[in-house]
Amino acid sequence: MVTGISGIMLSFVAFGFLPGVAAVVMGHMAQKKQPLARPFWLTGLITGYVSAAIGLITGIFIIGFFALIFAGFSEVGADYRGGF
């Protein structure tokens, strides 16, 4: 549950994917070992899946943003002939 909540907090800066995956794995392990602690592992699973999804989407946007920036730099540099 704690890693899922921290994963949601970190997912908005693209670091929430790994804690989200850890929360999902630990939530499924707790589901098998502690069936009476259902509210805790269910909260961990939900927040883990949400943080993994938000972290993945944020990471894709960041990679796309930098790809567009570098594509723009290469396009600007193509017209430059050098000299003064």
C-alpha positions, 0 to 999 in steps of 0.5 A: 500500500505504501509503495503504491501511494508513493508511486502515485506521487512519483509518477508525475515526475516519471519515476512512479513506474517502478514503485507501481510495479513493486506495489502490484507484485507485493499486493499479489503476494499479500493476497495469497499470504494474508487473505484477511488483510483485504483492504490493505492489499487491495489498496496496494493493487489499485494504487500500484496499477494506477501509478504504473499507468500514470508513470508509463504515460508520463514517461512516454510524453517525456520521451516524445517531448525530447524527441521533438526537441532533438528533431527540431534541432536537427532540422534547424541545423540542416539549413546552416551552411557555415561561415560568417 
